[in-house]
Amino acid sequence: MIAPKTALPVETAPVSDEEVVARVLAGETPLFEILMRRYNQRLYRVSRSILRDDAEAQDVMQEAYVRAFIHLDQFDGRAKFSTWLTRIAIHEALARLRYRSRMTDIDDHTETVESVQELMADRRGPEQEVLTRSLGVVLEAAINNLPEIYRSVFMLRSVEEMSTAETAECLSLSEEAVKVRLHRARALLRRELMTRAGAATSAAFEFKGVRCDRMVAAVLERIATL
């Protein structure tokens, strides 16, 4: 007869990290899930900010959780648990970044422009293509919102990459006027893009739902064998 599956730990009331740690150390290993679900998003964001790669960030998260579990008895409470755990993730991410740097170090004297373009093309996966298109849409909307006197200068100088002299000639402006308007256009664009980004900042690099569940399951499976 198959034994009934043990119910997952449920937080019916706020429980401090320190209490959860103490109970895990006392043998209640499944409670480690509480800590993972509590800090999945933070560890994902900090790891990704260092590595700028989704898959590697998740690898770092898993390693950080396993290391934290193995060395949980070394947490002495002098710093908050969240700080202690985040430092482990940062250490893992930086170590991976250094390793990646050593493995991908390219001789500048022998590298050709074609090889660089091929390398970048190989790295441009479907997610990057979608991101590029999305950023293009946002930028186009921001440019469209510029006042006409600034938008035309920006389009010619920054989008069409025309020289200051050519732009001045096309718009019947002095070169100094072109420079001033381009400066103001860029300032307005920065403000517009920051405004657009601000509303979405809190939702950036979320780590919830299926990905959160998958991370928890993977770590629990690994620590069960320790």
N, C-alpha and C positions, 0 to 999 in steps of 0.2 A: 504494500500500500504506500502510495506516494505521500510523503509528509506535506502538510499545507505550507505554502510559501510564507515566509516571515514578512509581516507587514513592514513597509518602509517607514522610517522615523518621520513623525509629523510634529511640526512646531505648533503647539496649541497656544503657546505664549512665548514672548521674547525670551530667548535663552542666550546668555552671553557666550562669546567665543571661548572664553576661559573655562566655562562650565562644560561646554561640549568637548573641549580638549581633554579635560579631566576624566570625563566619562568614557571617551574613546580609549584613553590610556588604561582605564580600569577594565577594559574588555568589551565595551559596547562599540565595536568597530563600525557597524552600519551607520552610526551617528555622524561619521565623517562626511556622509553625503550632505548634511546640513551645511557644513563649512564650504563644500564645493559649490553648492547651489548659491550660497551667499556671496561667494567671491569669483564665480566663473567670469562674469562680465568684466570685473576689474582686471583680472589676470589676462584675459583675452586682449583687452585694450592696451595694457602696458606692454605685453609681449609683441603685439602687432605694431605698436608705435616704434619699436626698436627694429623689428625684422621686416616690416612692411610686406609680409607674406602670410596669408590666412592659414595655410596648411602648417607652416613652420610654427606659427603662433600657437596652434592647437597642440602640436608636438611638445612645445615648451611647457604649456599648461599641464599636460599629463605628467611630464617629468617632474615639474615643480610640486605637484600634488603628491606624487609617489615619494619624492625626497622629503617632503614635509611630514608625511605619514611615518616614514622610517625614522626620522629624527625628531618626532613629536616630543619625546621626553627631554629634548634639549631646549624646548621653548620654556624660558624662565619667567616670562611675564614682565620683564623690564620694559619691553616695548609692546605695543598692541599686537595681538595675533595677526591682524590684517596687515600690519606693517612687516612683521616677520615673514609672512607668507609672500607678500609682494616682493620683498627683497630676494627671496629664493627664485621667484619667477624672473626677476630682472637679471640675476646672476646667470641663470640658465640661458636667457635670451642673448645676453652679451657674449657668453661663451660660444654659443652657436654662431653669432655674428662674426666673431674672431675666426672661428673655424672656416666659415663660409668665405671670409676674406682671403684666408691662406689658400684655400682650394681654388678660388677663382681669380687669383692674382695673374694678371696678364702683362707680358713684356711690352711696354709702350713703344719700344724701338722696332718691334717686328709686327705689331698689330696693324692691320689695314682697315680703312674705312668700311670696306665691304663686309669684313668679318664682324665689325661692331654692329652694323645694321642687321646682319643675319642673327646675331646673338639676341638683339632686342626683339626681333620678329619672333624668335622662338619663345621668348618669355611672355609674349603678348597673347594670353589665353582669352577664352570667351568672356570671363569676368572683366578683364582689363578692357576689352573692346566695348563692353556695355558701359563701363565706367567712363571711358573716353567719350563715347557718344552722349552720355548723360551730362558730363561736364560741358560739352560743346553746346548743348541745348541751354544750359544755365547761363553760359557766357554770352550766347547770342541774345538771350532775353535781356541780360544786363546791358549789353551794348545798345540794344534797341531803345532802352530807357534813357540813354544819354541825350541831353539837349543837342539839337542839330549842329550847332556851331562846334561842339566838341566831338560829336559822333563822326562827322566827316573827316576830321583831322585824325582821329584814332584809327578809322578804317584805312586811310591811306598810309599812315605811318606804321602802325603796328600790325595790321592785318595784311595789307598789300606790300608792306615793307619798302615803301618808297622813301627816298631821302627827304630831308627837311626842305631842301631847295626845290625838289620836284613837287612836293606837297604844297609849298608856298605858291609855286607857279600855277598849279591846277586850281587852287582856291582863291587866287588873287590876294594873297596875304603876304605880309612880311615874314621872314624866317623867324624873327623873334616872336611874332604872334603865333606861329605854328608851334613853337616850343612851349609857350605859355599854355595854349589850349590843350596840347598833348599832356602836359603835366596835370592840368585840371581834370581832363578826361580820365586819366589813370586814377586820380584821387577819388573821383565819383564812382568809378568802377569798383575800387576796393571797398568803398562804403556800401555799395549795392550788394556785392558778393558776400560781405560780412553779414549784412542784414538777412540775406537769403539763407546763409549758412547757420545763423544764430538760432533760427526756429527749429533746425534739424540737429543741432549739436548734441542735445541730450540723448538723441536716438542713434547717434553714430556708433558704429562698431558694436552693435548689440550682440549678446551671446545668450540667447534664450531658446525656449522651445526644444526642438529636436536636437540641435547641436548641444544644448546644455545637458539633455538626457543622455546623449551619446558619450559625452565627456565623463559624466558621473559613472555610467556603466563600465567604461573602459578602465577607469581608475580603480573602481571597486573590484573588478576582475583581477587586476594586477596585484592589489594589496592582499587579496584573499589567498594568494600563493606565497606570501612572505612568511 
